[in-house]
Amino acid sequence: MLRGGVAAAAGRATPSLESVGAPGLVAVSASSPVVFSPRYDITAGGIEQLHPFDSTKYSRVAAGLVKAGMVRADGFSRPRQLPLGVLSRVQGPLWLAAMGYGARAMLATEVPLVMLPSWLVWWRVLEPMQLACAGTVCAVELALTRPEGWAVNLGGGFHHARRGYGHGFCVHNDLTLAALHALNGKDATGAAWCGRVLYLDLDVHQGDGFERDLGRDGRVAIVDAFHPGLFPGDDAAAACPAITERGATFHHRSGDDGARFLAWLRRCLPELIAEADPDLVLYNAGTDILEGDPLGGLDMPEAAVRERDAIVFRCCGVGSRGPAKSPAAASDDANDLFRRSGGRRRALAMALSGGYQDLTAGVVVRSLAAVDAELGLSDGP
């Protein structure tokens, strides 16, 4: 069962992020709640292709959203790079200092970066990853402070990194950073932005880094759907109190066409949101659940991804035609999901996370465009 309270539970201390929480820390432009920078793309002389992660999908998603009419070409919110001091306090100073050496960066990214000079590793790999982390922090700030109540970072979702460690192509955990930004943030009057976060991880892999970082923070509830037979198989992360006492897990099965997963999501997510009563839903929306994904091992069609995303947005009530603002315009299904989720709008911040096929970018674009068409995401506050 989900339990209230804001004091951190007993156990390892929550990472500190005192300097994050000031409005405008990372957002350079806020003309749209879609956050993107061309610097997200990771290119290092082709060596990045030795990992199956599609490290240039970000710009293709951005171009697709412009073509779909969801965002103007000059309308993206642009993140400002996070200060190294902030990253150091959350990820640990020794880990951050070691990133300049190819061996440690190779451990996290699983790419042989020892073949490259350290300045090139920083410029073409680590700085883009850090900027994508800033993008998720920016998305949380926009979702909590703008009238739209939602934001999407077209990068990020590095859920395997944790304090002092990184693996699975994750160097820094933007989701930990973003959650702490939300929980520490205050408006001009000194009122807190957010008292409670629900972290929703629907990537096919376990969100082990976030769970180890914040799974003992009483302000956080976690819902994680993952395939237990895939990387990373972290039993300690799965046993964190935010899951065992205040959240839920769903275990995917190989060869699942999505019907079982969607039935679980539709039945349980509204109940979990209502019980946790979060101010922010932080959504890690990996597309590695797609059929054919080399690291996913599932058999879900694109339609399942679109329905998954739509369920999350409907539960949170966002959009000019969403149930929180325009119940008469919303579908019966959206109204039902919103009502069962507690009947109040939740700020929603989404990061793209995993997805290891060339077709992933198009799937993301079509999914967001479908939600926009249904709920009116781009129709103004």
LUMPADREN-578543 format. One record per residue (C-alpha): residue in one letter; z, y, x. Coordinates in steps of 0.05 Angstrom, whole numbers, padded with zeros to 5 digits, always signed. Example, Ala and Ser with C-alpha at 12.3 -4.5 7.8 and 13.67 -1.06 7.14 Angstrom:
<sites>
a+00156-00090+00246
s+00143-00021+00273
</sites>
This chain:
<sites>
m+00000+00000+00000
l-00012+00071+00021
r+00051+00110+00036
g+00063+00185+00038
g+00097+00227+00091
v+00073+00268+00149
a+00118+00247+00205
a+00086+00202+00257
a+00110+00130+00253
a+00147+00099+00310
g+00105+00077+00368
r+00059+00109+00419
a+00056+00184+00413
t-00002+00217+00378
p-00050+00254+00426
s-00037+00329+00430
l-00089+00379+00410
e-00051+00444+00402
s-00109+00491+00419
v-00155+00459+00368
g-00143+00485+00298
a-00164+00557+00309
p-00221+00577+00262
g-00287+00586+00298
l-00268+00543+00357
v-00335+00508+00359
a-00380+00535+00304
v-00432+00585+00330
s-00472+00590+00266
a-00451+00568+00197
s-00514+00581+00156
s-00516+00507+00136
p-00463+00453+00134
v-00510+00408+00174
v-00490+00411+00248
f-00541+00397+00303
s-00562+00417+00373
p-00625+00395+00410
r-00578+00381+00468
y-00550+00320+00431
d-00609+00278+00455
i-00592+00238+00518
t-00648+00230+00568
a-00638+00212+00641
g-00705+00193+00671
g-00712+00133+00624
i-00649+00098+00648
e-00617+00110+00580
q-00667+00061+00551
l-00630+00004+00586
h-00580+00009+00528
p-00604-00008+00457
f-00573+00056+00429
d-00626+00104+00405
s-00603+00165+00444
t-00658+00211+00417
k-00651+00197+00342
y-00613+00262+00331
s-00672+00309+00338
r-00715+00263+00295
v-00662+00264+00240
a-00660+00340+00244
a-00736+00345+00240
g-00736+00298+00180
l-00684+00339+00143
v-00725+00402+00155
k-00788+00368+00129
a-00749+00343+00068
g-00729+00415+00053
m-00654+00402+00060
v-00645+00450+00119
r-00687+00507+00147
a-00710+00499+00219
d-00665+00556+00239
g-00610+00539+00191
f-00569+00486+00229
s-00498+00502+00249
r-00496+00500+00324
p-00433+00474+00358
r-00402+00508+00418
q-00381+00462+00474
l-00308+00441+00472
p-00264+00466+00529
l-00251+00412+00581
g-00177+00426+00574
v-00179+00403+00501
l-00216+00339+00520
s-00167+00328+00577
r-00106+00331+00532
v-00135+00282+00482
q-00173+00234+00527
g-00126+00240+00587
p-00138+00280+00650
l-00151+00220+00695
w-00205+00192+00649
l-00239+00260+00645
a-00236+00270+00720
a-00265+00201+00733
m-00326+00215+00690
g-00361+00249+00748
y-00365+00182+00783
g-00420+00135+00761
a-00376+00073+00758
r-00329+00100+00705
a-00386+00130+00664
m-00423+00064+00669
l-00361+00028+00641
a-00362+00072+00579
t-00437+00078+00567
e-00457+00008+00591
v-00516+00039+00628
p-00523+00034+00705
l-00509+00108+00718
v-00488+00093+00790
m-00562+00098+00804
l-00560+00173+00787
p-00527+00231+00823
s-00463+00255+00789
w-00492+00323+00772
l-00548+00290+00733
v-00499+00244+00697
w-00459+00305+00674
w-00520+00345+00654
r-00562+00293+00618
v-00510+00244+00592
l-00438+00269+00590
e-00450+00341+00568
p-00494+00320+00509
m-00439+00271+00488
q-00386+00325+00494
l-00429+00372+00452
a-00438+00319+00399
c-00362+00312+00398
a-00357+00387+00386
g-00407+00378+00330
t-00360+00332+00292
v-00302+00380+00302
c-00349+00435+00276
a-00367+00392+00215
v-00294+00383+00197
e-00281+00457+00202
l-00341+00473+00158
a-00322+00421+00106
l-00252+00448+00101
t-00268+00522+00102
r-00336+00531+00068
p-00345+00529-00007
e-00394+00470-00004
g-00337+00425+00016
w-00380+00378+00058
a-00413+00377+00126
v-00454+00327+00167
n-00458+00324+00243
l-00525+00295+00264
g-00491+00262+00323
g-00423+00236+00343
g-00386+00177+00314
f-00361+00153+00382
h-00307+00111+00351
h-00294+00063+00408
a-00267+00113+00458
r-00192+00125+00461
r-00142+00160+00506
g-00154+00140+00578
y-00211+00092+00562
g-00282+00088+00536
h-00331+00032+00522
g-00387+00015+00474
f-00429+00077+00492
c-00369+00120+00475
v-00338+00167+00527
h-00297+00213+00482
n-00275+00201+00411
d-00300+00259+00369
l-00268+00230+00307
t-00198+00233+00337
l-00213+00304+00360
a-00239+00323+00291
a-00180+00293+00254
l-00131+00330+00298
h-00170+00394+00288
a-00164+00386+00213
l-00090+00370+00215
n-00072+00427+00262
g-00118+00479+00232
k-00092+00540+00194
d-00127+00595+00156
a-00116+00670+00165
t-00053+00668+00122
g-00022+00613+00163
a-00033+00560+00110
a-00052+00491+00136
w-00124+00469+00126
c-00106+00397+00115
g-00043+00356+00106
r-00075+00287+00103
v-00138+00253+00129
l-00171+00189+00105
y-00214+00160+00161
l-00270+00119+00130
d-00308+00076+00181
l-00368+00040+00151
d-00403+00026+00217
v-00413-00049+00228
h-00366-00046+00288
q-00291-00037+00286
g-00265+00034+00297
d-00217+00012+00350
g-00211+00077+00389
f-00192+00120+00329
e-00144+00067+00305
r-00109+00063+00372
d-00105+00139+00377
l-00083+00157+00307
g-00065+00092+00272
r+00009+00109+00279
d+00004+00180+00252
g+00034+00183+00182
r-00015+00237+00162
v-00074+00189+00170
a-00099+00131+00126
i-00155+00086+00152
v-00207+00045+00115
d-00250+00004+00162
a-00307-00043+00143
f-00333-00083+00202
h-00359-00151+00224
p-00300-00187+00257
g-00345-00229+00301
l-00377-00169+00336
f-00353-00122+00391
p-00298-00101+00403
g-00252-00151+00367
d-00189-00109+00379
d-00130-00143+00345
a-00082-00089+00366
a-00124-00035+00333
a-00130-00076+00269
a-00054-00082+00266
c-00041-00007+00267
p+00004+00018+00210
a-00050+00063+00181
i-00088+00000+00163
t-00034-00051+00150
e+00011-00005+00110
r-00033+00053+00087
g-00105+00030+00087
a-00154-00028+00080
t-00205-00069+00117
f-00268-00105+00095
h-00299-00160+00137
h-00375-00164+00135
r-00409-00231+00139
s-00474-00244+00175
g-00533-00251+00128
d-00501-00207+00075
d-00553-00169+00034
g-00502-00115+00017
a-00483-00135-00054
r-00414-00161-00034
f-00400-00099+00009
l-00423-00049-00043
a-00382-00084-00097
w-00320-00079-00053
l-00334-00006-00036
r-00345+00014-00108
r-00282-00022-00131
c-00233-00005-00075
l-00253+00061-00044
p-00235+00104-00105
e-00167+00070-00110
l-00154+00080-00036
i-00174+00154-00039
a-00131+00165-00101
e-00070+00132-00069
a-00078+00166-00001
d-00094+00233-00034
p-00127+00262+00028
d-00151+00334+00036
l-00207+00308+00082
v-00248+00245+00083
l-00275+00235+00154
y-00334+00189+00145
n-00364+00149+00203
a-00431+00128+00174
g-00462+00078+00222
t-00531+00051+00203
d-00523-00011+00246
i-00510-00049+00181
l-00586-00049+00171
e-00626-00113+00172
g-00658-00125+00239
d-00608-00084+00279
p-00600-00118+00347
l-00525-00103+00351
g-00508-00109+00277
g-00522-00180+00257
l-00525-00164+00183
d-00582-00165+00133
m-00571-00103+00091
p-00633-00067+00064
e-00643+00008+00067
a-00625+00013-00007
a-00555-00012+00010
v-00546+00043+00061
r-00568+00096+00011
e-00521+00069-00042
r-00464+00065+00007
d-00472+00139+00026
a-00480+00159-00047
i-00415+00124-00067
v-00376+00162-00013
f-00405+00230-00034
r-00394+00215-00108
c-00321+00196-00096
c-00309+00263-00060
g-00341+00303-00116
v-00384+00348-00072
g-00450+00382-00090
s-00470+00434-00142
r-00487+00377-00190
g-00428+00335-00168
p-00372+00315-00216
a-00321+00364-00187
k-00365+00424-00202
s-00414+00402-00256
p-00389+00339-00292
a-00441+00347-00347
a-00497+00345-00295
a-00468+00286-00256
s-00485+00214-00273
d-00435+00171-00311
d-00426+00131-00247
a-00410+00192-00205
n-00360+00217-00257
d-00327+00149-00260
l-00321+00143-00184
f-00294+00214-00179
r-00244+00203-00235
r-00218+00139-00204
s-00213+00175-00136
g-00161+00221-00166
g-00205+00273-00199
r-00202+00327-00146
r-00254+00346-00095
r-00241+00323-00024
a-00272+00357+00037
l-00322+00308+00067
a-00344+00308+00140
m-00395+00255+00163
a-00418+00232+00232
l-00478+00187+00244
s-00448+00136+00293
g-00486+00071+00308
g-00557+00050+00292
y-00601+00015+00343
q-00671+00014+00314
d-00728+00065+00316
l-00728+00066+00240
t-00655+00089+00237
a-00672+00163+00238
g-00717+00157+00177
v-00664+00117+00140
v-00612+00171+00152
v-00660+00225+00128
r-00679+00188+00065
s-00606+00172+00049
l-00583+00244+00056
a-00644+00269+00017
a-00628+00220-00039
v-00556+00245-00043
d-00581+00316-00042
a-00629+00303-00099
e-00574+00271-00140
l-00515+00317-00126
g-00547+00382-00103
l-00519+00386-00033
s-00567+00440-00010
d-00566+00480-00075
g-00510+00526-00051
p-00435+00525-00063
</sites>
